[in-house]
Structures are given as structure tokens and as C-alpha cells.
Amino acid sequence: MKITFKPIATMTVLAIVLGGILILVQQVTIEVIQENRRNEELSQLDGLVDTTDQNELCAIGITLKVVEVKGYGGLIKVAVVVQDSEILGVRALSHSETPGFADVLKPENWLSEFDGNDPQEVDAMTRATITTQAVLRAVQDALNLMEDDESC
């Protein structure tokens, strides 16, 4: 049986060239992808705060904390906005929860329960228990961080 190396060499060169192209495309697009993710997260805060600059927020008596907790499908990044010890709002900036169950993470749905309320009075939702309990933990973690942080 005779083994020819020409097809193997051709496939090896092709794999190296295509791998190089993928690395190049990834390097070129990584900043755009990260910027798009930041803009998407910021859009979740629309109507709640005008800026994420901590100094500007402190000047008007607002504290913004962002924490990550493990939900059902992965990490949930949660922003908690407080003014005068009152929760102005809670927003899920990013998550990988199951569609349908993640509907509770929309401000017009369950997340609005936090607005002006004590988090101890907000109940988890039955159909998305793991997700809502994760958000409840995130809100409590953020509030604990605010108590410990005396910079604002």
C-alpha cells in the first residue's frame, strides 16, 4: 500500500491558512463586539439613570452597583440603583437564561416589583424560581456592597 503525502500536506496548509484567517477576523472584531455588549448593557439602564459614571451619580445622591450571580442558564449581571435608601430600579444587564423563563428579567415584568420596595417583600416567581432567586440574591449582594462602600 502506497501512502501519498500530497493530500495530507494540502489539508495541513489549508487548515493553517484558515486558522490564521479566523484568528485575524477575531482580532479585528473583538473591540466591536465588546463595544456592542457595553452599549446593550447601557441600554438596559435607559430611563433609570442617565449615566454610569459613579462620580456624577454620587453628586445627585444615586448609587449604582452591578453584581453577577449564577442563575439557571449561567451568570446574570444585575444592576441595582438606589437613592436615599430606596431602590429606584433593578435591571438585568446580561444573562443566558432560557427564553421564556428570562421574561421575568424584563423591567416591565417581575423586575419592576423592586421599584420602591424592600427586597424582602419581593417574592420569587414560581415558573422561574432559580432565575428569580438569583436576582433576589444579586439585589441583596448589591445592597450589602453599598452598605460597605462609603465612597459615595
N, C-alpha and C positions, 0 to 999 in steps of 0.2 A: 504494500500500500504506500503510495507516494503522497506526502503532505506538501502542499504548496503554501507558502507564506505570504503570497501577494494579497489574497483576500484579508488575511489577518492584519497585515500591515496597513492596508487601506482602511479597514474598520477602526484600527487604533488611531490613525491620523485623523479620521473623521470625528471620532469621539473627543480627541483632544481639541480640535478646532471648534466643535460645537460647545464643548465645556467652556472654552475661552470666551465664546460669544455670550453664553449665559452669564458668566461672571461679569463681563463688560456691561451687559444690559442691567444687571442687578446694581452695579456700582453707579450707573448713570441715573437710575430711577429711585434709589433708596431715599434721597433727600425729598423728592417729590412725594413719595408715599408717606414719609414721616410728617411732612407739612400738611398733607391731606388729612391724616389722622388727627393732628392737633386742631385743625380747623373744624373737623367733625365734632371733636370733644367740646370745643368752644361754642359751637352752635347749640349744643345741649343746654348751655347756660344762658342763652338768649332770653330776655325778659326777666331774668333773675338778678344778674349783675352785669354791669357794662364793661367790666374789665376783670382780669385775673391778677392784676398787679396788687400784691399784698399791701404795699405802702399806700396806694390810693384807696383800697378798701378800708384799711385801718383808719385813714383820715376821716371817713364817714361812718365809722363805728361798725363795720361789717367784717366778719371773719369767714374765710373760705378755707375749708380743709378737704383734701382729696385723699381717700384711702382705698386700698384694694383688699377684697375679701374673696374667698373661694365660694362660688355658687355651685349650681348643679352642673353646668357645662364648662366651667373654668373660672377664671378671675373676673370679678365685676369691679370696675373702677367707679367709685361713688363720690360725688361732690356734695358737701353739706355747707349751707350758707346760713350764718347766724348773725342776728343783730339784737343787741340788748337782751341776751339770753333767750331769745325766741328764734325758733327755726323758721327762716324765710322760705327755704325750699331744699329739696333733696333731688339730685339728678344722677342718673346712671350715665356716665360719660362713655363707657365702653363695656362690652360684655360678649360672652359667647354662649349665652343661654339658648335653649331650644325655642325656635319660633313658636308663637302661641303662648308658651309659658312666659316669655320675655315681655309680653304685652303689659304686664304689671309694672314694668320698668319705665313705662311712658308716664310723663308728668300728668297727663290728663286722666290717667287711670289710678292705680294704687299709690304711686309716689306722692300724689297731692295730699294724701292723708297726713303727711308730716307737717305741712304748712301751718305754722302757728300752734302746733300741738306738741305735747310732751311725747317723746318716742315711746315711753312706757304705755301710752294709751293706744298706740297703733298696733293692730293685730296682723299677724301673718295671714296670707290668703291660703285657703285650703288647696286649691288646684296647683299652686306653685309654692309649696311650703318651703322647700330648700332655698329657692331663689329669694323669697321674701324674708326668710330668717337671716340669710346672708346680708341683705340690705339693712335689716334691723341691727345686726352686729356692726356693720360698717358705720351706721349713724352713731351708735354708742361709742365706737372707737374714735370717731372724729370728735365727738363731744369731749371725750376724755383727753384727747390731744389738745383741744382748745383750752381745757382747764389747766393743763400742764404748761402750756405755752403762754408766757407773759409778755411776748414781744408786741402784742397789739392791745 
